[in-house]
Amino acid sequence: MIDARIEKAQEERGVLVVNTGHGKGKSTAGFGMVARALGHDMRIGVVQFIKGAFSTGEEAFFRRFPEVDYHVMGEGFTWETQNRERDIAAAEAAWAQAAKMLGDARYDFVLLDELNIVLNKQYLPVATVLETLQARPPMQHVCITGRHAPEALLDYADTVTWMELRKHAFKAGVKAMKGVEL
């Protein structure tokens, strides 16, 4: 049965992966895909939409690679900001960078980290994002992360992974630790 499914899956094209849900690991899985793409000598674009108030291990690591164009364009998580207009402006600037990458066939893989939050907060229209995704180069892979992915994006995606939270150290009073959360 598995062999028959493998035999049937012969189409080659870029895929859209969405990692969403309330559990830990959405961005981590996306950055795992970045590492995998690097292993295949791919050119990668990363745009972080929300994160930006502090440096992360992913940023420190992946900036070492000239094949990765890394853009941290957020102002911190939404509970840390109180200015919707500024948040929308930051999201629009990040989207402008993302749209350039999505229109450029030199990028084999594009990670749009925490874009789902931006869409959920209605900082950007979902229709604009979908239109750009549909027009991207045919072999370009994209991964979008963040909680609350909109249904229209889930419907369009090729692969959707829903992260479920069962237990988290933060709830037991453990602060965010380098190498695990940062």
N, C-alpha and C positions, 0 to 999 in steps of 0.2 A: 504494500500500500504506500509506504514512504517512497519507494523507488519510483512508483508511478507518478507521484506528485512532483518529485525531482525532475523526472523526464518531461513533465508538462510545463514546468517553470523555465521557459527558455527566453523570455523577453528580457532585453537589457535596456535599462533606462534609469535615470536618476529617481530616487525615492524620497518621499517626505515622511520623516519619523516625528511623532509627537510624543513627548514624555510629560505626563500630567498626573494629577492626583494629589493627595494630602501627605504622602509619605516622602521620606528622605531619598535622594538618589536621582532626581530628575536631571539636574545639571551634571552630576557625576557621571551618569550614563552618557550624556551628550559629549562630555570631555573624553570619555573612553572611546567614543567614535572618532573624535579628533585624533587621538593617539593611533588608532587603527588606520585611519586615512594617511597619517604621516608615514606609517610603516609601508604604505603602498605608493610612496612618493607623490602624494597628492598635494595640491595647493589648497589651503584652507583659509576661510574667513570666519572670524568670531566677532559677534556684536553682543555685548552684555547690556540689556535694557534697563535693569533696575539696580543691579549691583554697581557700586562705585564709591561708596563712602569709606571702604577699607580695601586693602590689597588682599588677594587670595593666592593660595598655592598654585592654582591652575594658571592664573595670570603670570606669576613669577616663572613657572616652568615653561609654558608654551611661548612666551615672548623670546625664549632662547632660539627658536627655530625661525629662520628667514622665510620658510614656506608658509608661515602662519601670520596673517594680518589680524591683529588683536585690538579691538576697540572696546574700552570700558566707557559707557556713555550714560549710565544712570546716576542718580543722586542719592542712592541708598534705598532701602526697602520702604514701601509705601507707608508703613506706620511711623517712619521717622520724618516724613515731610508733611507740611501743612499747607502747601501752595500748589493747588491743582494746575494753575496756568503754567507754573514753572515745570511741573511734572510732564505736562502735555508737550511743552517746548522741548524738553529733554528727550521724550519719546519720539517726537517728530525728527529731531536731529539724528537720533540713533536709527530710525527707519530710513532716512535718506542714505545713510552709510550702508545699511543692509540692502536696500534696493539697488544700489550700485553694484554690490557683490552679486546679487541675484540676477543681474543683467549681464554679467561678465563671465563668459565661458572659460576664462582662465582659472576660475575657482571651481574645484572639483567637489568641495564639501563646504557648506556654510552652517555654522551653529548660531542660532538666534536664541540666546539664553535669556529666560524670563520674559519672552515676548508674550506668552499667554496672560501674564499678569497685566501687561499694558493693554491687551485686548479686552480683558475682563473689566478693567477700570474705564474702558472706553476712551483711552488716550489716543488711540488710532482706530480708524474704521476697519472692521474685519474684511469688508468687501475689497478695500484697497490692498490688503495683505494677500488675499486669495488671488486677486487679479495679477499681482506681481509674481506670486508663486507659480501660477499657471503659465506665465510667459517666460519663465526661466529657461536657461539652456537645457536641452533634453537629457544630458548625462549628469547634470548637477544634482548632488544629494544635499538634502537640508534636514536639520534636526531643530525642532522648536521645543523649548522647555518651559515649565512654569505651571503653577496651579490654575485651575479653572479654564482650561482650553475651551473655546467656544465650539458649539456643536457643528457649525459649518466647517471649521477647521478639522475637527475629528472626522467628519464625513469625507473630506477631501484627502486626508492623509492616507498613505499606503500602510503604515504601521503605527499603531497607537499602543503605548504602554501606560497603564494606570498604576501608579505607585500608591500602596496602601500603608498607612501608618499603623503599626501594632504597638510600638513602644519607642520612646525617645529619651535619651539621657537628659535633655534640657528639662523635661518635666520632673526629673528627680533632683534638679538643682545643679547639674553639671553645665558649666559654661561652654560656649563654642570653642573647640580646641583646634589648633593648627594640625593639619594633616587629616582631620576628620570632618570638620565643618568649614574651616577656612583654608 
